[in-house]
Each structure stands twice: as structure tokens, then as C-alpha cells.
Amino acid sequence: SRGFQIFAAPHEKHPPVSEFSSNWNAWAKPVGLMETPDKPPAFPLQDLDEWENDLRRRYPRGRLNNRRFRDYDSEARSGVREFYRLNHRHQTMDFVRKKRAEYLPLKKRRMTVWEALEYLNTLVDDSDPDTDLPQIEHLLQTAEAIRRDGHPRWFILTGLIHDLGKILCLFGEPQWAVVGDTYPLGCRFSEKIVYHEFFADNPDSARPDYATPLGIYEEGCGLNQVKMSWGHDEYLYHVVKDHLPEPALYMIRYHSCYPIHREGEYGHLMNDHDREMFAWVNAFNPYDLYTKSDQRVDVTALRPFYEDLIEEYLPGKMAW
């Protein structure tokens, strides 16, 4: 068994590596909301961080499920509403099957986890360079908060990598297929999913076999049998599933599933093992939501510790 790892002093400095082109940062920027049936707009959000900022507004620190939705709704930016409209319209069972077939063979790229961090770092928003930190610094903020609290080394690593699946944007995926609250497909959409009304335009809503709370599933079947909406959580889970402890895999796979871990929905699909593992998802959520700030992180000083941690669990080049 693995014990707890408290602070380890950095032992050497590594020069920064710029292996990947920064031309990709255009993917993080909004474009006009022109839409056709075959090609919905890709960038309703100013950047991917806008979704996370919206989550913190919806779930303020210290307040769990008592925020009135109409207050949240009245304050929401138009881009956030458009993002959820697109997400709820286009996340269908057929769409998810196509994305799983495209990405889960993991043949897009081979790279180390640190190279993946640097690749994700090219996904930046140039609209406000004085306040928006590189993606790698936000991930290190999360990991360092977990480290300061004395959690196991695999927990710290999970904090570092949990959003690496956002490289889907760099592979050309639209924002609504990368971030956003995740939820089960193949059954009735919970009314507690944010902007539930937008599911009226989702073709799956018209399917009788998906119209009941259980839909195509059996009660207590377990979440591993349930198809979830497609995004960075599910993708990264499949990249690392053979390498990390099961609690880490639950954190990665379900950290955006707010309908379950914040709203308490879909319990009829879960089994006892899911409920046991979601204690870890709940423990991880405050680090995910509340540790990011504008305070800079010394990436060079921290890199030796995290490269050693990566090598312990996710060594060498991995398939993405």
C-alpha cells in the first residue's frame, strides 16, 4: 500500500520546454455564434475557464445545494447559456458513440504526461493576459493545495492531471464537447441538470426507450455500465485507467458530474461500490473548484517533484 507524501523539496531545475506550437491558442477564443444543423458554433465561451468560473458562482464555497437557481440564471453570461444550449442539444447517445470510436483507440498522439501538460499550456486566452494564467499553473495550484493537506501521492497526481483531457480542444473538438457538467445518457435527463430546458431540443428526449428514469439500464447497474456525456473527464479516464488507483479514476471520470455529486441525482443507477468511491469524488471537488487563483506558480521549481511523481505512476510516453 502507498502512504502519505508531504512536501518534498525540489532538487534541481529543468529548463522550460516549448515543444509544441502556440498557434493552437486560437482554439480557446470565441468566434461568432453562426450555426448550421451540421456544424454548431465551437466557441460560445470566452475560454474554457469561463465554465469553471460559472461553476464557482453556481456552487459558492460553503454553500452546497441551497442556491436558488433563478438567482444564478439571472446572473449568467449569455455565452454560458449558449454553451449549455449547445451541450444539451448535441450530446446524444449517437454522438457519444462516435466520439468514443474516434478517441478511445488512443491513437491521436504519444507523449509523456509533462509533454501533455505543455501541450495543454498552448490552450490560452489572449483576451486578458494580465489575469489569465497558463493552464499548467492552474493545475499546479490544485496539486499543491492537495499536497499541502498531506494527501497520498496518487491524490496529488490526480490534482495535477485531472483536466488534461481538455487537450480535446487542441484536437479540434468544440468547447461543448470538452467541458461542461457531465450526465448519463440513455435515460431521462434529470431536471436538476443546469439549464434542463435545453434538453427539449435533444433528439434523445424524443426516444421512448430513453424517457424513463432507468431508460436502457437496470436499477443499481453501476455507473461503469452507464454511458456518460462526452468530454475531458471520460477521455482522460481511458488514457490513465490502467495506471492509477480506483479512487483516482473515479475522481477523474466523474469530477464534472455535478448532477450526481452535488445534486444527488441518478442514485438509482449507482451501486454500493459507486457510492463508496464517490466519497473520494466529493473529497476532490473543493480542490477542483476553489484552489485556482491569479497567484503565479514557480513551474521550474516544482517541476522536479512532479516529474518524479509522474514517473512513479504514469511513466514514459503514453497513448492519447
N, C-alpha and C positions, 0 to 999 in steps of 0.2 A: 504494500500500500504506500501511497505517497503522502508525505507530511506537509506541513505548512512552510512556506518560504517567506521570510520577512526581507527587509531591504538587503540587497547585495550591491556593494559599491562597484561602479564601472571601473574596469581595469585598463582599458586602452581606448583610443579614439579611432574611428573609422572615417575616412574621407567620404563626403557625400557622393552618391552615385546618381547620375542622370541618364540612365539607360534608355528611358522612354521619352518620346516626343511630347512636348507640351501642347501640341496642336489640338489635342483632344479636348482642351478646356472649353471649346465651343459647345460640347455636349451638355455642359452644365448651365447654359444660358438660355433664356426664354426666346421664343420666336412667336410670330403671330398665331392666333388660335384658329387658323383656317383648317377646316376639317372636311374630309370626304368619307364615305362609308368604309372604304378600304384602307384609309390612312388617317387616323385621328391625329391631332397635334401631339408632338412629343414633349413639349416643354411648357406646361401651364404654370409650373413653379419657377420662381426666380433662380433657385438652385435646390439641390436635394436637402440642404439643411433647413429649408423653409418648412418641410413636412415635420422634422423633428422639433422645430420651434413651435409649430402648431400643436404637437403632442404635449409639450410642456404647458401650453396655455390651456389645453383641454384637461390635463391632469396635473394641476399645480402641486408642488411639494407640500406634503402634509394634509392634502385633501384627496380622498380616494374616489368615491362614487357619488359625491353629493353636489357636484357642479351641475347647475341647470343648463340643459342643452340649449335652450333658446338664448341664454346669455352668451354661450360660446358661439352659436350660429350668427348672432348679430355682430360679433366682432371679427368673424372670419374674413380673410382676404379673398377677393374674387378669384385669384389664382388657385387658392386652396380648394375652393368649391369646384372649380373647373377640373382640378386634378382628381377629386373624388368622383365627379361625374364620369370622367373617362375611365377611371379604375373600375367603377361599379358597372359601367356599360360593357366593357370589353373583357373583363376577367370571367371567362366562361370555361366550362369543362373542356370543350374542344380547344380553346386557346391554350390552356394549361397542358393538355396532352401534346400539342405541337411544340411548346417550349421545352417540355421535358425531353421529347425526342431530339430536339436540336442541341440542348446543352448538357444533358446528363451523360452522354458518352464521354464528356470531359476531354474534348479534342480541340478546343479553341486555342490553347496556349500551354506551354510548360514553363514554369517559373517557380522560384523559391517564394516563401511567404514574404520575406523582406522585399523581394522584387515586386510582388503583388502590391505591397504597401506603397512602394514608389510609383507603381503604375496607377493605383487609385489616386495618388497625390497629384496626378496630372488633371484630375477632375476638380477644377476650381472655378469659382465665380469671380470674374474680374470687375464686377459692378461696384464693389466696395472693398478695395484691397487693404484699407486701414483696419478693418474689423474682422474680415473673414480669414480664419486660419486654414492652412492646408489640412487635408483630410487626415494625414498621418498624425498631426498634433492632437486633433480631437480624439483619435483612437488611443494615443498615448496618455491623454488626460484620463480617459476611462480606466485604462490598465493601471495607471499609477494610483488612482483612488482605491482600486481593489487591492493593490499591493500594500498600500499604507494600512489597510484594515486587516492585514495578516491572513488573507485567504490563501488556499493552496495554489501551487504554481500553475496548474491547469486552468484554474479560475482566472488568474491574471492573464494568461494567454488568451482565454476566451474573450476577455475585455478588449484585448488588442486587436483581435481578428474579426470580431462579431459582425462588422459592417463591410468586410472585404468583398462580399457578394455584390456590392454596388459597382464593381467593375463591369457588370452587365451593361451599364450606360456606355462604357467605352467599347463594348461590342455592338453598339447600335440600338440598344433597347430604349424605348421611351420611358420617361420617369414613372408613369403609372404602372409599368410592368417591372419596376425595380424596387421602389419604396411604397409606403402606404400600409395601413393596417391590413393584416392578412386574416383570412377566414376560410372555413370549409366550403367546398363546392359539392354539388350533388345532393344537396338537401336545402331546405328553406333557409333563406338569408335571415339572420337574426335582426330583429328590429332595433337592437342595441348597437349594431354596426353604425358608425358615424355616417351621416347622410344616407340613411337607409332608403330614402325615397328614390334615389337614383337607380336602384336596382329594378325599378319598373321598366327600364329600357334594356335590361339584360335579357338576352334570349333564353337563358336558363330559367328565368322566372315564369316562362310560359309552358314549361315542361311538367306534366302531371307527376312524373316519377321523381322529380326534384322538389315537389311542392309541400311535402310533409316535413316535420322536424327531423325524422330519421332519413328521409329520402331513400337513397340506394343502399344505406348502411343498416346494420343491426345494432340494437341498443347495447352499449358497452363494448363495442367492437375494438376500441382503442384508436388513438389518433394516427398511429402508423398505417392504419387501413384507410385513412381519410385523405382525399385529395384536397390540398390547400391551394389558395390563390397563389399565383406565381410571383416571385420576387427574390430579393437578395438573400433572404433567410433560407429558403428552400434550396437555392443554388449552392450556397456555401456549405450547408449541411452535407450535401452529396460530395463535395470536394474533400471534406475532412472526416467523414463518418467512420472510416476505418482506423482512425488515429487517436481520437480523444475519448475521455471517459463519458459515459452516457449522460450525466448531468450537464456537461458542457454541450453535448449535442442537442439536448432539449433547449438550453439557453439560446443557442444559435438558431435552431429551427423555428422556435416559437416566440422569440423576443418581440416581434411585431404583432403578435396575435392578441391585440388588446381586447377583442370581444370575449376571449376566454380568460386571460389572466387579470384583466381589470374589470370586466363587466360580468364575469361569472356565467357566460353563456356556453352552450354546447356540452354541458356536463353529461348529457345522455349519450354522447358519442365516446366519452372517455372511459377508461378502465381504471382500476385502482393503481396500477403502475404509473399511468399518466398523472394521476393526482399526486402521487408521491414525488414524481420528477418535477411537477410544476412548482413545488416549493423552491426549487433551485431557480426556475424562471422568475418567480416572484422576488427572490433574493437578488437576482441580477438586475431587475428592472430599474431600481433607483440609480444604479451606476450608469445605466444606459441613458436615462433621461436627464439626470441632474448634475453630471460631472463636467460637462463641456462648458468652456468659458473662453474669454478673449485673452487669457493669460498665456504667454508663449511657453513652449516646452523646448528644452535643450535636447533635440533629437540626437545630436552627436554624442552627448554624454550618456544618454540612455541606451543607445544602440547596442553596445556590447552585452548588457544584461539581457535584452530582448532577443538578440540573435542566439544567445546561448539557450534561452527558453524555447525558442522556435526549434532549434536543433534537437532538443530533448524529445519533442512530441511530433514535429512536422518537418523532418529533416530533408534536405536536398530539394531538387526540383519536383514540383507536384503538377498533376494534370488539372487543368482548369477548363 
